[in-house]
């Protein structure tokens, strides 16, 4: 165990001494603590992340800080978020084995998790910016989203288990507050922490903030986020929380986990893919290569939703043991068609949410505090603003028209029209 029960942030210089007594760490990497190699590699907004290497292997040590790292100690944040990340990771491992890093050790007092190091994986966002494809990405993440959504809900869990788990994750108040403010509210008015490419986007930003229908829809989606505890959501599923090789994808960083709408995670992910699609031309110089890669991104979006639908439907027919839509009302009475109709109705609701959350994610990543590298690293502000404008307009369409879109093909068609300048 950690030498002291009083919280203290780790550093590369102190980690070996302080964690030398953790049996799980010694067993995973071997050797003496004095010989371990420790490097801090965290590039996120909140936490410390270390790679620790020994003679027999390496691991990741992730430790929460008592503030938002992106901002500094002027924005305090409770250490208990590590508790929620740990609990989300072990549930995700149970619900879709092998798709998250394996947890080796958790220390609540030090807000740290020691987990499997994924290698030679890199962050998906880096792959997208480099124009490199990942085999089967859409299927793998679509199935992960479906399995965690279905198995973390009243469709599968017992009522006491679901209610107890909902109560546990209801304590993740501060990270939910970040989402509620930075994602659903701040982008739609001149909030102090907002930032955007100025003056290029000033006119469009003002237009979006005058769109009363958009503001109403964004708050409807926020109400869904706060009140519809349908399943345990990852809470921050995007291209920075997926690690990949050319042929494998694993999901990381569920510290924003909460009980929310079925369509939240997959919607936020689709929004990130759409931003990568529109930014591709600024990162891939060859027009033909860029067009091919953009086609692949849109295929990933389609594959992700298709895999979600297929896996969710399979689980509906094989694992629907919870209190919702019980088989006693449908299949056991010979009403299989009614069961199928209920499934299709639920999937249609999830798709509507997917569309709305995707659009809101695009808005907050361009207008709010936390941006995405695909857009932010475009050096020429005019080129960056042009890419961002297409994303903002597409996001507006997805949010305002989410209930009337005919399917994932409609989203893909809107993305293509936006890229050619035809997006309304």
Secondary structure as GFF3:
##gff-version 3
##sequence-region A 1 424
A	DSSP	alpha_helix	15	19	.	.	.	ID=ss1
A	DSSP	alpha_helix	23	29	.	.	.	ID=ss2
A	DSSP	three_ten_helix	33	35	.	.	.	ID=ss3
A	DSSP	beta_strand	37	40	.	.	.	ID=ss4
A	DSSP	beta_strand	47	54	.	.	.	ID=ss5
A	DSSP	beta_strand	57	64	.	.	.	ID=ss6
A	DSSP	beta_strand	67	68	.	.	.	ID=ss7
A	DSSP	beta_strand	72	76	.	.	.	ID=ss8
A	DSSP	alpha_helix	81	95	.	.	.	ID=ss9
A	DSSP	beta_strand	103	107	.	.	.	ID=ss10
A	DSSP	beta_strand	112	116	.	.	.	ID=ss11
A	DSSP	beta_strand	122	123	.	.	.	ID=ss12
A	DSSP	alpha_helix	124	130	.	.	.	ID=ss13
A	DSSP	alpha_helix	137	151	.	.	.	ID=ss14
A	DSSP	alpha_helix	159	169	.	.	.	ID=ss15
A	DSSP	alpha_helix	173	178	.	.	.	ID=ss16
A	DSSP	pi_helix	179	183	.	.	.	ID=ss17
A	DSSP	three_ten_helix	186	188	.	.	.	ID=ss18
A	DSSP	alpha_helix	202	210	.	.	.	ID=ss19
A	DSSP	alpha_helix	212	227	.	.	.	ID=ss20
A	DSSP	beta_strand	231	233	.	.	.	ID=ss21
A	DSSP	beta_strand	242	244	.	.	.	ID=ss22
A	DSSP	beta_strand	249	251	.	.	.	ID=ss23
A	DSSP	beta_strand	258	260	.	.	.	ID=ss24
A	DSSP	alpha_helix	264	283	.	.	.	ID=ss25
A	DSSP	alpha_helix	287	318	.	.	.	ID=ss26
A	DSSP	three_ten_helix	331	333	.	.	.	ID=ss27
A	DSSP	alpha_helix	336	367	.	.	.	ID=ss28
A	DSSP	alpha_helix	373	376	.	.	.	ID=ss29
A	DSSP	alpha_helix	381	400	.	.	.	ID=ss30
A	DSSP	alpha_helix	408	419	.	.	.	ID=ss31
###
